[in-house]
Amino acid sequence: MNNNKGQQKKLSIIPLGGLGEIGKNMTAFVYGNDMILVDAGLAFPDDDMLGIDLVIPDTTFLMENKEKFKAIFLTHGHEDHIGALKYIWPKFRKPIHCTRFPAEILRRTFAGIEMDFDPRRDIVEFDYNGATLDLDPFTVETFHVTHSVPEAQMLIIKTDAGKILHTGDWTFNDDIPI
């Protein structure tokens, strides 16, 4: 797809945490003038990080591109994928797309924090068996995968530039014959 200057739009995948480390899973997908975020996790400090309770991803890139930011997608309800939301969401106030299990975790977490968060407005629940969500220019397809937490999802993120499989976390189930 071409933008107004006749140039091909660029699709960028920008890991803001979680790459090469355990925790802080957060990835921005930018296509043209639009951006979605997948996961917003935290990490727990290393032993040498005295006085630090939690480690969250650096949101500088998100702040610098706030006008492009459309939505947040969650792959599942583990803290290393959703735990930073209570610190990050108030800065951006974008819809959070997830299944009912992480949605319930967020409802309970945000209920104890004084902020303008309304789960009926700010959480968009989709079916854990799969959904297709259109946030032009992104189309996000979800599908259930086996993991150690209910309703884990992989995402297929589609743009005119191509498709990306975002795996989130998943496990093999050796008890199911192939």
QUIZIGI-V243892 format. One record per residue. N is the residue number from 1. RES is the residue in one letter. PHI is phi in whole degrees, -180 to 180 (NA if undefined). Layout:
((N;RES;PHI) (N;RES;PHI))
This chain:
((1;M;NA) (2;N;-101) (3;N;-93) (4;N;-63) (5;K;-92) (6;G;78) (7;Q;-98) (8;Q;-66) (9;K;-67) (10;K;-102) (11;L;-102) (12;S;-120) (13;I;-115) (14;I;-123) (15;P;-71) (16;L;-103) (17;G;177) (18;G;88) (19;L;-88) (20;G;77) (21;E;-150) (22;I;-100) (23;G;103) (24;K;57) (25;N;-65) (26;M;-164) (27;T;-136) (28;A;-99) (29;F;-117) (30;V;-118) (31;Y;-135) (32;G;62) (33;N;-102) (34;D;-131) (35;M;-144) (36;I;-122) (37;L;-118) (38;V;-113) (39;D;69) (40;A;-152) (41;G;-98) (42;L;-121) (43;A;-129) (44;F;-99) (45;P;-68) (46;D;-74) (47;D;-59) (48;D;-87) (49;M;-99) (50;L;-61) (51;G;83) (52;I;-102) (53;D;-92) (54;L;-143) (55;V;-122) (56;I;-116) (57;P;-65) (58;D;-74) (59;T;-102) (60;T;-56) (61;F;-60) (62;L;-64) (63;M;-64) (64;E;-69) (65;N;-122) (66;K;-55) (67;E;-69) (68;K;-88) (69;F;-70) (70;K;-105) (71;A;-167) (72;I;-118) (73;F;-117) (74;L;-112) (75;T;-84) (76;H;-173) (77;G;-94) (78;H;-74) (79;E;-57) (80;D;-74) (81;H;-122) (82;I;-129) (83;G;-65) (84;A;-87) (85;L;-58) (86;K;-67) (87;Y;-95) (88;I;-93) (89;W;-55) (90;P;-60) (91;K;-74) (92;F;-121) (93;R;52) (94;K;-104) (95;P;-59) (96;I;-107) (97;H;-99) (98;C;-164) (99;T;-81) (100;R;-66) (101;F;-66) (102;P;-65) (103;A;-61) (104;E;-67) (105;I;-59) (106;L;-66) (107;R;-57) (108;R;-71) (109;T;-67) (110;F;-74) (111;A;-62) (112;G;-90) (113;I;-119) (114;E;-81) (115;M;-158) (116;D;-83) (117;F;-120) (118;D;-121) (119;P;-56) (120;R;-69) (121;R;-97) (122;D;-97) (123;I;-114) (124;V;-111) (125;E;-83) (126;F;-125) (127;D;-68) (128;Y;-67) (129;N;-81) (130;G;131) (131;A;-155) (132;T;-122) (133;L;-120) (134;D;-104) (135;L;-128) (136;D;-38) (137;P;-94) (138;F;-99) (139;T;-120) (140;V;-115) (141;E;-102) (142;T;-116) (143;F;-151) (144;H;-69) (145;V;-133) (146;T;-77) (147;H;-157) (148;S;-86) (149;V;-137) (150;P;-63) (151;E;63) (152;A;-67) (153;Q;-130) (154;M;-104) (155;L;-124) (156;I;-107) (157;I;-102) (158;K;-111) (159;T;-138) (160;D;-64) (161;A;-82) (162;G;143) (163;K;-116) (164;I;-128) (165;L;-97) (166;H;-103) (167;T;-81) (168;G;58) (169;D;-123) (170;W;-157) (171;T;-134) (172;F;-81) (173;N;-108) (174;D;-70) (175;D;-82) (176;I;-102) (177;P;-68) (178;I;-95))
